[in-house]
Amino acid sequence: MTRAPKTQRYCARCGNRLSSYNAQKFCHPCDLAFREQLAHPPEVPAGFWQTDRMRDALSTWHIGQVIYAYRLHPHHGRVLPQELIASWLGLTQAQLSRIENGSAPEQLSRLTQWAQALRIPAELLWFKLPASDGEASVPEQHDGEADVRLARWLFAGGRGTPPASSRTGDLEQIALALDDGYRYFDGAAIAFFREQLTKSKADDGIHGSAAALPLALAILAAVREHCKGVKSSVRQPLLALGADGAEFVGWLYRDLRQPIAAGYWYDRAIEMAQEANDLAMQGYVLLRKSQMAYDDRDGSRVLSLAEAAHHGPWQLPVALRSEITQQIARGLAMGGESFGEVERKLDEARQVLARGQGNESDEHTHRLRSASTYIEAGRPIQAVSIYRTALDSGALSTRDEGYFRARHAVALALCGDPDSAADEGLLAIRCATEKQSARTKQELVRAIEAMDRWQHRPGPRELRETVYAGANRL
């Protein structure tokens, strides 16, 4: 019996034969070209919004269903992946999936941002867009995918024309710093780069993440370039320094609420740490990834990444081991574990910290992290007590003060004290605006959500209006 020949399939765009292993409708070059064309939302004809599927989605008043209909629209020639749409909207794929499949989002600032990004006509929306009176009415967009392209260009040595990104205006500073790195490279290169990285971290503490980013990116590019062709005795510590810098850049993007770019740099940090045989840095980055998962309230990843950091083959400082144990407690609380089990894990973290030569700062930050866990465990009143003591001490940096005031506002709202929560939130927004901390703004949005049933009161109403009016400045 003869076997029936397989049907040959062809690319729907260029007509070339498709590999038998390719289950898609397009060949790899056409697929790449298609994605490059869609680096930003495309211009669409007016009739795009008049199809039955799109009009039905708009009539639901559910932005997730509108985005889903947008992705499936035949105008695109194919179904647009969630990852692509998420990059346009400043989201992760997991966040977009929850928006499409969950309850309808109601926060006006988010609805406005997403509708403007996709260019949905205002007359078709169920909410009113802000008045168009110049640039102030348009939320600033950060393209995470574009920042990743900039990172790859820098890693390739920064040669040729740089790709456009939300950091294009910083390229002159990056180029100057790169030039400094090349000029001063000699036997003391590692000390030079470490000094520059320390300066960048100081800029972050004083001026905020956006101000620190150009120099940090330049340092990484220079480190990567100088790793080529140097002796192994120099290359390994240089890579360890690069891993430290990549982890720091991941943090900067995290504070700017650009999770795609943050995740990219955390991955690069682990790769360089592996090359440098720096086990401790690998564990530390896993903790950082767990903390970023908490920013998105992804409880399962919070727990799994923290446990991976805990069980890895590395020797970590006592304070870091204690922090990882606390993060496990937070993940357990988010997963609905009993309060007794969560408290037991927090006690374990306290015991670990007590075994080391900790300082007052370690104790301080330990208590603040515990407060966050108490919120997740349904014990906000314990969190309020901790936050109040920490904030009254005056020991926090401006950015940390803003972030923890926002967390304090959440705890106060959960305790049924919306007026005090609003007061804390208004103090937090000043710090967030000064340091351009989008992460703090995200916590303030959560505080507003917790005060939703009191939104008619003057304090919560003022906070809502202030946060949404200031969205363009963060």
KASULRA-V985332 format. One record per pair of residues at least 4 apart in sequence whose ideal C-beta (glycine too) atoms are under 6 Angstrom apart, sorted by the first residue. I is the first residue (numbers start at 1). GAP is how many residues later the second one is. Records with the same first field share a line. If there is no record, write none. Layout:
I->GAP, GAP
This chain:
9->9
10->5, 7
11->5, 7, 15, 16, 19
12->13, 14
13->13, 17
14->16
16->11
18->4, 9
26->4, 5
41->47, 77
44->4
48->27
49->5, 75
53->16
54->15
57->8, 9, 12
58->8, 66
60->5
61->65
62->42
63->42, 48, 51
64->35, 36
68->32
71->8, 9, 14
72->7
76->4
80->4, 5
82->4, 11, 14, 15
83->10
86->5, 6, 7, 10
87->57, 58
88->29
89->25, 28
90->52
91->4, 5
92->167
98->4
105->5
108->4
109->359, 362
111->16
112->17
113->26
115->5, 10
122->7
130->7
132->5
133->4
139->332, 333
140->332
142->24, 116
143->23
144->114, 116, 117
146->19
147->18, 19, 114
148->113, 116
149->14
150->13, 15, 17
153->9, 10
154->4, 63, 67
155->69
157->68
158->20, 63
162->9
164->4
170->4, 44
173->41
174->40, 43, 44
177->38, 41
178->40, 43, 44
181->41
184->8
185->4, 41
188->4
190->47, 48
193->26, 30, 48
194->47
196->23
197->22, 48
200->12, 15, 16
203->4, 8, 9
204->5, 8
205->192
207->4
208->227, 228
209->43, 46, 47
210->226
212->4, 40
213->39
216->32, 33
219->26
220->25
223->15, 19
227->8, 11
230->4, 5
234->4
236->40
239->33, 36, 37
240->36, 38
242->30
243->26, 29, 30, 35, 38
246->19, 22, 23
247->22, 38
249->16
250->12, 15, 16
253->5, 8, 9
254->8, 38
255->182, 184
256->182
257->181, 182
259->4
266->19, 23
269->16
270->12, 15
273->5, 8, 9
279->35
280->34, 36
283->26, 29, 31, 33
286->19, 22, 23
287->22, 37
289->16
290->12, 15, 16, 37
293->5, 8, 9
294->8
299->35, 36
301->4
302->29, 32
303->28
306->18, 21, 22, 25
309->15
310->14
316->4, 5
318->37, 38
319->43
321->31
322->27, 30, 31
325->23, 24, 27
326->23, 43
328->17
329->13, 16, 17, 44
330->43, 46
332->5, 10
333->9, 40, 43, 44
334->42
337->4, 5
339->4, 38
342->35
346->24
353->5, 13
358->4
367->19
368->22
371->12, 15, 16
374->5, 8, 9
375->5, 8, 36
380->31, 34, 35
381->34
383->28
384->27, 31
387->4, 21
396->4, 5
398->33, 37
399->36, 38
401->30
402->26, 29, 30, 38
403->37
405->19, 22, 23
406->22, 34, 37, 38, 41
407->36
408->16
409->12, 15, 16, 38
410->36, 37, 40
412->5, 8, 9
413->5, 8, 34, 37, 38
414->36
417->4
418->33, 36, 39, 42
419->40
421->30
422->37, 38, 41
425->19, 22, 38
426->37
428->16
429->37, 38
432->5, 8, 9
433->37, 40
438->36
441->33
444->23
448->16
451->9
454->6
455->5
465->4
